[in-house]
Structures are given as structure tokens and as C-alpha cells.
């Protein structure tokens, strides 16, 4: 007796599962931006990872940069190399003072440019960008000419004046961007609730602008701490940390330099993490 067999029409489509190659292509396309971002971040942080690794290195010679032996001695005794810690202290003093001066002046300039209309406002906007666009060699040599012509002795104070000068532009641009995105209706609402100008500034404007001011201050400190070209022109006999590294490179960079670099990186990373945690906590409280 003949048995019934299932037949399929030639026109009926055949269902197939996607192949592994097709799924890999789909996954790669959907994660392309993430992969590119990881590659770029890895490229950017590769020198940092090398510095961190070499901070635990005990090289056979100061002229070699290969990892020879693991040690904690560099971290336990970071100041045993010449006047390196003195140079680091000088850079920290100049960086902190330059950050305070540039942040105060730059913040006031940003408020004046954004909130007020005055003659020469467009020219002021242009002049603010000039120190950022000018080569540091030009700025350093110009300041050196100014100080020599004024018979001002080169040293700590000339470095501080130069650092404040080129940090102001970065502070103005950062704070101005924050002010430009500020909703003026928030201040108007505060004044509608009978707050005077000082109360509105202290309770509304300043807290909203503070993230931009803090970012500008951190940027100014970073620029001041690692500057070499402008400092080299106007330092006199004062030695900062970048100048110490430049001088030590001619005889072989000691591993303790990598310790200072790693410590500064960890300090900056800690500040960023704290700011992110505080921002997340504030958003959860407001939400």
C-alpha cells in the first residue's frame, strides 16, 4: 500500500538560519563605533601604561628603557634623585598660583563677554583666541623680550606671569561655553521670586557655572604643570619639573620620573571619578 509522502512546492521558500559569517558582520557593524573608540583610547593611553610599568622598573643602566627588574623602591624613595622633588614642588606652586590667577581673571572676562555688550567686544573675542593659536616659541620669546626690556629678573615670578597669561585664554573659552548654554529663564525665575542680583548669582548662576569653572581650573593647572617651552625662555635659574626631565634626559631619565608621572595621572583620574560620582548622586537626588 503506497505511503503518503510530504511534497514541497518548488515556489515555496526555504527557511535558512543566518550563517556565522553573516552574524559576525551584523555584530561588527553594530559595534563599529565602540571598537573604533576602544582602539583610539588604547592608542592614547598606551604611553601612560608604559610610564606606569616603568615606574616599577629597576633598570640596569639609566641609558636603557627596557623593563629589567620589578621593584617598589622607586615609589618608596621618589626623592633620591638629585633635586627632582624640589623641581616638582616648584611646578606645583606655580601651577596652583597660575590656576587661581587665570581662573579668577578668565571667569570675569567670560562673564563680561557673554553677559555685556560693549565697544570692542568682537575684537576682544578675537584677541582671547590669539594666545591659543600662537606658537609657544613666539609667546616665550616675546615674553622674554618684554621682561629683559623692563629689566625684570627672570625666575619664579616671570614663570608665574607667563603661565597666567597663556592659561587665561583656555579659562575664558571653557567658562564662556558653559555660560552660553545657560538658560536665562532660571535667573529670571529667581528674580520673580524676589531674589536680588547677588542672591540670584550665588544660588542660581554660580552653581550652574561651577562645573565649567572647575573644568577650566583643572585644564589651567595641567597646562601650567607640564609647560616647557614658555618656561624655558623665562625661567632664569629656576628649574621646574619639565625642565628637570629635559635636563635628565641627556644623562638618562631616572625611573623616579615615571613615579611622578604616574602619581599625577592617578591624581587626575581620581578627580574625574569623584566628579562623576558626585554628578551621578546629584542626578539621582534630583530624579
Sine and cosine of phi, psi and omega as CSV:
sin_phi,cos_phi,sin_psi,cos_psi,sin_omega,cos_omega
0.00,0.00,0.80,-0.60,-0.08,-1.00
-0.93,0.37,0.65,-0.76,0.02,-1.00
-0.99,-0.10,0.49,-0.87,-0.01,-1.00
-0.99,0.17,0.79,-0.62,0.03,-1.00
-0.91,-0.41,0.59,-0.81,-0.01,-1.00
-0.98,0.21,0.76,-0.65,0.02,-1.00
-0.90,-0.43,0.52,-0.86,0.00,-1.00
-0.85,-0.52,0.73,-0.68,0.01,-1.00
-0.92,0.39,0.63,-0.78,0.02,-1.00
-0.86,0.51,-0.47,0.88,-0.03,-1.00
-0.99,0.10,-0.13,0.99,-0.02,-1.00
-0.96,0.28,0.79,-0.62,-0.05,-1.00
-0.93,0.36,0.52,-0.85,0.02,-1.00
-0.99,-0.14,0.84,-0.54,-0.01,-1.00
-0.99,0.14,0.82,-0.58,0.01,-1.00
-0.83,-0.56,0.61,-0.79,0.10,-1.00
-0.97,0.23,0.56,-0.83,-0.01,-1.00
-0.90,0.43,0.61,-0.79,-0.02,-1.00
-0.96,0.27,0.26,-0.97,0.01,-1.00
-0.91,0.41,-0.56,0.83,0.02,-1.00
-0.91,0.42,-0.67,0.74,0.01,-1.00
-0.91,0.42,-0.68,0.73,0.03,-1.00
-0.90,0.43,-0.59,0.81,0.05,-1.00
-0.91,0.42,-0.64,0.77,0.04,-1.00
-0.90,0.43,-0.67,0.74,0.01,-1.00
-0.90,0.43,-0.69,0.73,0.01,-1.00
-0.90,0.44,-0.65,0.76,-0.02,-1.00
-0.91,0.41,-0.66,0.75,0.01,-1.00
-0.91,0.40,-0.63,0.78,-0.03,-1.00
-0.96,0.27,-0.37,0.93,-0.01,-1.00
-0.92,-0.39,0.31,0.95,-0.07,-1.00
-0.89,0.45,-0.71,0.71,-0.03,-1.00
-0.89,0.45,-0.65,0.76,0.02,-1.00
-0.89,0.45,-0.68,0.74,0.00,-1.00
-0.91,0.41,-0.68,0.74,0.04,-1.00
-0.89,0.46,-0.65,0.76,0.03,-1.00
-0.88,0.47,-0.65,0.76,0.02,-1.00
-0.90,0.43,-0.67,0.75,0.01,-1.00
-0.90,0.44,-0.70,0.72,-0.01,-1.00
-0.91,0.42,-0.69,0.73,0.02,-1.00
-0.91,0.42,-0.63,0.77,0.06,-1.00
-0.88,0.47,-0.64,0.77,0.05,-1.00
-0.90,0.43,-0.63,0.77,-0.03,-1.00
-0.95,0.32,-0.62,0.79,-0.09,-1.00
-1.00,-0.06,-0.03,1.00,0.01,-1.00
-0.86,0.50,-0.72,0.69,0.07,-1.00
-0.87,0.49,-0.56,0.83,0.02,-1.00
-0.91,0.41,-0.67,0.74,0.02,-1.00
-0.89,0.45,-0.60,0.80,0.04,-1.00
-0.91,0.42,-0.68,0.73,0.02,-1.00
-0.89,0.46,-0.68,0.74,0.02,-1.00
-0.88,0.47,-0.68,0.73,0.00,-1.00
-0.91,0.42,-0.68,0.73,-0.03,-1.00
-0.95,0.31,-0.26,0.96,0.07,-1.00
-0.94,0.34,-0.31,0.95,0.06,-1.00
-0.97,-0.24,0.30,0.95,-0.08,-1.00
-0.99,-0.14,0.61,-0.79,0.15,-0.99
-0.90,-0.43,1.00,-0.01,-0.11,-0.99
-0.95,0.30,0.46,-0.89,0.06,-1.00
-0.95,0.32,-0.49,0.87,0.01,-1.00
-0.58,-0.81,0.50,-0.86,0.01,-1.00
-0.95,0.32,-0.21,0.98,0.01,-1.00
-1.00,-0.03,-0.06,1.00,0.01,-1.00
-0.95,-0.30,0.51,-0.86,-0.03,-1.00
-0.83,-0.56,0.47,0.88,0.07,-1.00
-0.99,-0.12,0.46,-0.89,0.00,-1.00
-0.99,0.15,0.93,-0.36,-0.08,-1.00
-0.98,-0.20,-0.72,0.70,-0.09,-1.00
-0.46,-0.89,0.70,-0.72,0.01,-1.00
-0.98,0.21,0.69,-0.73,0.00,-1.00
-0.40,-0.92,0.49,-0.87,0.13,-0.99
-0.99,-0.17,0.02,1.00,-0.10,-1.00
-0.89,0.46,-0.54,0.84,0.01,-1.00
-0.90,0.44,-0.60,0.80,0.01,-1.00
-0.98,0.19,-0.53,0.85,0.00,-1.00
-0.97,0.26,-0.50,0.87,-0.04,-1.00
-0.73,-0.69,0.94,0.33,-0.05,-1.00
-0.97,0.24,-0.28,0.96,-0.10,-0.99
-0.97,-0.22,0.30,0.96,-0.03,-1.00
-1.00,0.10,0.03,1.00,-0.02,-1.00
-0.96,-0.28,0.98,-0.19,0.14,-0.99
0.77,0.64,-0.71,-0.71,-0.03,-1.00
-0.97,-0.25,0.55,0.83,-0.07,-1.00
-0.90,0.43,-0.71,0.70,-0.02,-1.00
-0.92,0.39,-0.52,0.85,0.10,-1.00
-0.90,0.43,-0.66,0.75,0.04,-1.00
-0.91,0.41,-0.63,0.77,0.04,-1.00
-0.90,0.44,-0.68,0.74,0.04,-1.00
-0.88,0.47,-0.63,0.77,0.05,-1.00
-0.90,0.45,-0.69,0.72,0.03,-1.00
-0.89,0.45,-0.62,0.78,0.02,-1.00
-0.92,0.40,-0.68,0.73,0.03,-1.00
-0.88,0.47,-0.75,0.67,0.00,-1.00
-0.90,0.44,-0.66,0.75,-0.01,-1.00
-0.89,0.45,-0.68,0.73,-0.02,-1.00
-0.93,0.38,-0.73,0.68,0.00,-1.00
-0.90,0.43,-0.66,0.75,0.02,-1.00
-0.91,0.41,-0.59,0.81,0.03,-1.00
-0.91,0.42,-0.70,0.71,0.01,-1.00
-0.89,0.46,-0.74,0.67,-0.02,-1.00
-0.91,0.42,-0.73,0.69,-0.03,-1.00
-0.92,0.38,-0.59,0.81,-0.01,-1.00
-0.93,0.37,-0.68,0.73,0.02,-1.00
-0.90,0.44,-0.78,0.63,-0.04,-1.00
-0.92,0.39,-0.70,0.71,-0.03,-1.00
-0.91,0.42,-0.61,0.80,0.02,-1.00
-0.92,0.40,-0.68,0.73,0.04,-1.00
-0.89,0.45,-0.64,0.77,0.04,-1.00
-0.90,0.43,-0.65,0.76,0.00,-1.00
-0.90,0.45,-0.68,0.73,0.05,-1.00
-0.89,0.45,-0.65,0.76,-0.01,-1.00
-0.91,0.42,-0.66,0.75,-0.05,-1.00
-0.94,0.33,-0.64,0.77,-0.08,-1.00
-0.99,0.14,-0.65,0.76,-0.17,-0.99
-1.00,-0.07,-0.22,0.98,-0.10,-1.00
-0.79,-0.61,0.48,-0.87,0.09,-1.00
-0.94,-0.33,0.85,-0.52,-0.03,-1.00
-0.55,-0.83,0.31,-0.95,-0.01,-1.00
-0.93,0.37,0.76,-0.64,-0.03,-1.00
1.00,0.02,0.25,0.97,-0.01,-1.00
-0.90,0.43,-0.67,0.75,0.01,-1.00
-0.91,0.41,-0.63,0.77,0.03,-1.00
-0.91,0.41,-0.62,0.78,0.04,-1.00
-0.89,0.46,-0.67,0.74,0.06,-1.00
-0.85,0.53,-0.66,0.75,0.01,-1.00
-0.93,0.37,-0.69,0.73,-0.03,-1.00
-0.92,0.40,-0.47,0.88,0.03,-1.00
-0.90,0.44,-0.58,0.81,-0.04,-1.00
-0.98,0.18,-0.31,0.95,-0.07,-1.00
-0.87,0.50,-0.71,0.70,0.04,-1.00
-0.88,0.48,-0.47,0.88,0.03,-1.00
-0.96,0.27,-0.55,0.83,-0.05,-1.00
-1.00,0.03,-0.34,0.94,-0.04,-1.00
-0.97,0.23,0.61,-0.79,0.09,-1.00
-0.89,0.46,0.57,-0.82,-0.03,-1.00
-0.91,0.42,-0.46,0.89,0.05,-1.00
-0.89,0.45,-0.67,0.75,0.02,-1.00
-0.91,0.42,-0.71,0.70,-0.01,-1.00
-0.90,0.43,-0.69,0.73,-0.01,-1.00
-0.90,0.43,-0.70,0.71,0.01,-1.00
-0.93,0.37,-0.58,0.81,0.03,-1.00
-0.91,0.41,-0.68,0.73,0.04,-1.00
-0.91,0.42,-0.62,0.78,0.05,-1.00
-0.88,0.48,-0.69,0.73,0.05,-1.00
-0.88,0.48,-0.66,0.75,0.01,-1.00
-0.89,0.45,-0.74,0.68,-0.03,-1.00
-0.92,0.40,-0.64,0.77,0.01,-1.00
-0.92,0.39,-0.67,0.75,0.02,-1.00
-0.90,0.43,-0.57,0.82,0.02,-1.00
-1.00,0.09,0.00,1.00,-0.01,-1.00
0.83,0.56,0.64,0.77,0.03,-1.00
-1.00,-0.04,0.82,-0.57,-0.06,-1.00
-0.91,0.42,0.73,-0.69,0.00,-1.00
-0.97,0.25,0.62,-0.78,-0.01,-1.00
0.27,-0.96,-0.58,-0.82,-0.08,-1.00
-0.85,0.52,-0.72,0.70,-0.12,-0.99
-0.96,0.28,-0.55,0.84,0.06,-1.00
-0.93,0.36,-0.60,0.80,0.09,-1.00
-0.89,0.46,-0.70,0.71,-0.02,-1.00
-0.88,0.47,-0.71,0.70,0.02,-1.00
-0.88,0.48,-0.67,0.74,0.00,-1.00
-0.91,0.42,-0.65,0.76,-0.02,-1.00
-0.93,0.37,-0.67,0.75,0.06,-1.00
-0.87,0.49,-0.63,0.78,-0.06,-1.00
-0.88,0.47,-0.75,0.67,-0.07,-1.00
-1.00,0.09,-0.23,0.97,0.06,-1.00
-0.99,0.13,-0.39,0.92,-0.04,-1.00
-0.86,0.51,-0.66,0.75,-0.05,-1.00
-0.87,0.49,-0.68,0.73,-0.01,-1.00
-0.92,0.39,-0.59,0.81,0.04,-1.00
-0.92,0.40,-0.69,0.72,-0.01,-1.00
-0.88,0.48,-0.72,0.70,-0.04,-1.00
-0.90,0.43,-0.66,0.75,-0.03,-1.00
-0.93,0.37,-0.74,0.67,-0.02,-1.00
-0.94,0.35,-0.58,0.81,0.01,-1.00
-0.90,0.44,-0.61,0.79,0.05,-1.00
-0.90,0.44,-0.61,0.79,0.05,-1.00
-0.93,0.38,-0.66,0.76,0.00,-1.00
-0.93,0.38,-0.58,0.81,-0.02,-1.00
-0.91,0.42,-0.50,0.87,0.01,-1.00
-1.00,-0.01,0.10,0.99,-0.02,-1.00
-0.99,0.14,0.73,-0.69,-0.01,-1.00
-0.98,0.19,0.90,-0.43,-0.03,-1.00
-0.92,0.38,-0.30,0.95,-0.02,-1.00
-0.92,0.38,-0.39,0.92,0.04,-1.00
-0.92,0.39,-0.67,0.75,0.04,-1.00
-0.94,0.35,-0.61,0.79,0.03,-1.00
-0.90,0.43,-0.60,0.80,0.03,-1.00
-0.92,0.40,-0.61,0.79,0.04,-1.00
-0.90,0.43,-0.66,0.75,0.02,-1.00
-0.94,0.35,-0.51,0.86,0.09,-1.00
-0.91,0.42,-0.41,0.91,0.05,-1.00
-1.00,-0.05,0.40,0.92,0.14,-0.99
0.95,0.33,0.47,0.88,0.13,-0.99
-1.00,0.03,0.69,-0.72,0.04,-1.00
-0.98,0.17,-0.02,-1.00,-0.08,-1.00
-0.89,0.45,-0.67,0.75,-0.02,-1.00
-0.92,0.39,-0.67,0.74,0.03,-1.00
-0.90,0.43,-0.63,0.78,0.03,-1.00
-0.90,0.43,-0.67,0.74,0.01,-1.00
-0.92,0.40,-0.68,0.73,-0.10,-1.00
-0.96,0.28,-0.58,0.81,-0.11,-0.99
-0.99,-0.16,-0.37,0.93,-0.07,-1.00
-0.89,-0.46,-0.86,0.51,-0.14,-0.99
-0.92,0.39,-0.78,0.62,-0.07,-1.00
-0.88,0.47,-0.71,0.70,0.06,-1.00
-0.88,0.48,-0.56,0.83,0.00,-1.00
-0.96,0.29,-0.54,0.84,-0.02,-1.00
-1.00,0.06,-0.29,0.96,-0.11,-0.99
-0.83,0.56,-0.64,0.77,0.06,-1.00
-0.85,0.53,-0.62,0.79,0.05,-1.00
-0.93,0.37,-0.61,0.80,0.02,-1.00
-0.92,0.39,-0.68,0.74,0.02,-1.00
-0.90,0.43,-0.68,0.74,0.04,-1.00
-0.88,0.48,-0.67,0.74,0.03,-1.00
-0.90,0.44,-0.64,0.77,0.01,-1.00
-0.91,0.42,-0.68,0.73,0.02,-1.00
-0.90,0.43,-0.64,0.77,0.04,-1.00
-0.90,0.43,-0.67,0.74,0.01,-1.00
-0.90,0.44,-0.66,0.75,0.01,-1.00
-0.90,0.43,-0.67,0.75,0.02,-1.00
-0.89,0.45,-0.70,0.72,0.01,-1.00
-0.90,0.44,-0.63,0.78,-0.02,-1.00
-0.95,0.31,-0.66,0.75,-0.11,-0.99
-0.92,0.40,-0.60,0.80,-0.10,-0.99
-0.97,-0.23,0.17,0.99,-0.01,-1.00
-0.95,0.31,0.67,-0.75,0.02,-1.00
-0.83,-0.55,-0.70,0.71,-0.16,-0.99
-0.91,0.41,-0.81,0.58,0.00,-1.00
-0.90,0.44,-0.63,0.78,0.01,-1.00
-0.90,0.43,-0.63,0.77,-0.04,-1.00
-0.90,0.44,-0.53,0.85,0.02,-1.00
-0.95,0.30,-0.55,0.84,-0.21,-0.98
-0.87,-0.49,0.31,0.95,-0.11,-0.99
-1.00,0.05,-0.47,0.88,-0.11,-0.99
0.91,0.41,-0.83,-0.55,0.04,-1.00
-0.99,-0.12,0.01,1.00,0.01,-1.00
-0.98,0.20,0.71,-0.71,-0.05,-1.00
-0.90,-0.44,0.87,-0.50,0.12,-0.99
-0.99,-0.11,0.10,-1.00,-0.06,-1.00
-0.89,0.47,-0.73,0.69,0.05,-1.00
-0.86,0.50,-0.58,0.81,0.03,-1.00
-0.94,0.34,-0.57,0.82,0.08,-1.00
-0.90,0.44,-0.67,0.74,0.02,-1.00
-0.90,0.44,-0.66,0.75,0.02,-1.00
-0.89,0.46,-0.68,0.74,0.02,-1.00
-0.94,0.35,-0.61,0.79,-0.01,-1.00
-0.94,0.34,-0.45,0.89,-0.03,-1.00
-0.89,0.45,-0.42,0.91,0.01,-1.00
-0.96,0.29,-0.36,0.93,0.02,-1.00
-0.91,-0.41,0.02,1.00,-0.05,-1.00
0.96,-0.28,0.85,-0.53,-0.07,-1.00
-0.97,0.26,0.83,-0.56,0.04,-1.00
-0.94,0.33,0.46,-0.89,-0.03,-1.00
-0.91,0.40,-0.32,0.95,0.02,-1.00
-0.90,0.43,-0.41,0.91,0.08,-1.00
-0.89,0.46,-0.62,0.78,0.05,-1.00
-0.92,0.40,-0.50,0.87,0.06,-1.00
-0.90,0.43,-0.72,0.70,0.02,-1.00
-0.89,0.45,-0.67,0.74,0.03,-1.00
-0.89,0.46,-0.67,0.74,0.03,-1.00
-0.91,0.40,-0.65,0.76,0.01,-1.00
-0.90,0.45,-0.67,0.75,0.03,-1.00
-0.91,0.41,-0.62,0.78,0.04,-1.00
-0.90,0.43,-0.70,0.72,0.01,-1.00
-0.91,0.42,-0.59,0.81,0.05,-1.00
-0.90,0.44,-0.72,0.69,0.02,-1.00
-0.90,0.44,-0.66,0.75,0.02,-1.00
-0.89,0.45,-0.62,0.78,0.03,-1.00
-0.90,0.44,-0.67,0.74,0.03,-1.00
-0.88,0.48,-0.67,0.74,0.00,-1.00
-0.90,0.43,-0.69,0.72,0.00,-1.00
-0.90,0.43,-0.65,0.76,0.02,-1.00
-0.90,0.44,-0.68,0.73,0.01,-1.00
-0.90,0.44,-0.62,0.79,0.03,-1.00
-0.92,0.39,-0.66,0.75,0.02,-1.00
-0.91,0.41,-0.67,0.75,0.04,-1.00
-0.91,0.41,-0.63,0.78,0.05,-1.00
-0.90,0.43,-0.65,0.76,0.03,-1.00
-0.91,0.42,-0.64,0.77,0.03,-1.00
-0.91,0.41,-0.63,0.78,0.02,-1.00
-0.92,0.40,-0.64,0.77,0.02,-1.00
-0.92,0.39,-0.59,0.80,0.04,-1.00
-0.93,0.38,-0.60,0.80,0.01,-1.00
-0.93,0.37,-0.64,0.77,0.02,-1.00
-0.96,0.28,-0.50,0.87,-0.01,-1.00
-0.98,0.18,0.00,0.00,0.00,0.00
